[in-house]
Amino acid sequence: MLQAQLTQPPIHTSSPLLSLPYEVLLDILQTVATATSSLCPEDLLNLSGTCRHLYSIIQTQSSIWKLAFSTKYDTGAIYRRQLHTDYNWQANVKRRYRALSHCAYGVQACTSTGKVAWLNHVDWQCLWDMISEHDDMNITHILNHEVHKAAIASFRLGRFHDRDTYPVCLPILSVLVNYDFTLTRFLTSEQPSQLVSPELSQFAYDFEADALIPGPSYSLSETDPAEMDRLKLASSRFYPAQDALTSALHLFFVTIFAQHPDPYDAIPGCIPIPLFQLSSNMFDVEFLRRYERELFQASLDESRSGWEQRHQQQRERSAPAITNRYESSGFASKERYISDAYLVEGEWMGYYSFLDPDDSLASDRSNGRREDWFDGPMRLTLRRVPLDDEAPDSDQATYSMATSDFPSQHLRSSPLTRFEGHGSDNLGAFTITGLVDDTECGQMTWEKTYVDSAETWEYSGRFILPMGLCGRWGDEEYGGPWWMWRVEDGTSQADVVQPLVAGGGIAGAAAAVAKATAEAKL
């Protein structure tokens, strides 16, 4: 952990370094701050312990800590999102080191002793910030400090703890599986008749399972003390704006393709699934939705605090309200909506899965689970079209990523985006018409109508960047999950992972990677 010198003043009063000109001294301190490869700037901290004056300079000079931070972590998103103006570089250097170290030590303890209490103290918010700000360096630290294994442990233990970490560990796993494909071996079922874990399968096919994933709770004037305590606990937990259910559905598909012994035989016309590289701009909308939710919660807290003070239930001074840093753009107002709906346009490829109802009787007799079925890949071409009361060129400026500053390029004046398209799968050609609703955090609904049979199926889902779109189709009686990813220039992004399926399929590639990597037990 970080050294005690951070909080205890040094006992010395002078150092030979203080005889140097201040500019030279500052240059030396900045060099010391960036010279070490360790995430903990130990040399800088040790130097601050040599005398009180150096301690004062190191603790108060933000440029030193900005350099220490920027040489270890990505800063592109911090500057693009305009967070740098009041960013506490020193505090975040310390917080990130502690969060990463806690995961590394915790996974090691879990492997050797089986202890899991450390999971209650994981700083998931700090870790998610690192993931969603990744451009070049952050993911390396995340993987080196076993954050993906901490998320696996949290997911597997979630059913014993009211699944309270599912909202964060599922999005983390959905992202990090792109960097460690062998994570899927921890997402399989212990039953030989079932491939994917019961939890992921339940999210895939049980349309009422959404209620199993907790979310933020809001209340303005609740007076019951027990309920107030529950709401305060819920509001203190961290909830990314990346949808946990959508992440679970993505993990469901990845696990099937990674662990199935022969996907080419089981899936007609099987096409390899893609793995994705992250960049922070893919998470800008997630950040904005999370920040808008934070502003909303702060406004509720302020209103509740005022109500309590008027009724003399609270005499202490309340915390200052959070200031909307993007207020001039119309962010978090009734006139502007956060949107990534423009991404719906383009070529898409993907799969949908279902359970064959004809298998239900045999499944009941054998006390086993019905098999996941695929009809082969589907290919779609989608385009945005105007709403009935919308001009063809309405709101087009918001779709250009280069025409305005952050966050304006992610804001729209209309909450609805209509799209149409066409495509085909193993059952034939079909047409598509649908809507993206930004009042529901980008909820997408669309109808898929087969041309020859006029049979129509309803789909719903959300963006899960950078992996594409995920959701469910059909209903409680007959349906299942679906996943689509973008196709660039007529070529599937799956082409970038063709080596994964050479010589033994995806499962064989995962096994080869696992064999080449030290086996970790959680």
Beta strands, then each sheet from edge to edge (+ up, - down):
strand 1: 337-338
strand 2: 346-355
strand 3: 372-374
strand 4: 378-385
strand 5: 411-412
strand 6: 416-425
strand 7: 428-437
strand 8: 443-450
strand 9: 456-464
strand 10: 468-474
strand 11: 479-488
strand 12: 491-492
sheet 1: 1+ 5-
sheet 2: 3+ 2- 4+ 6- 7+ 8- 9+ 10- 11+ 12-
end
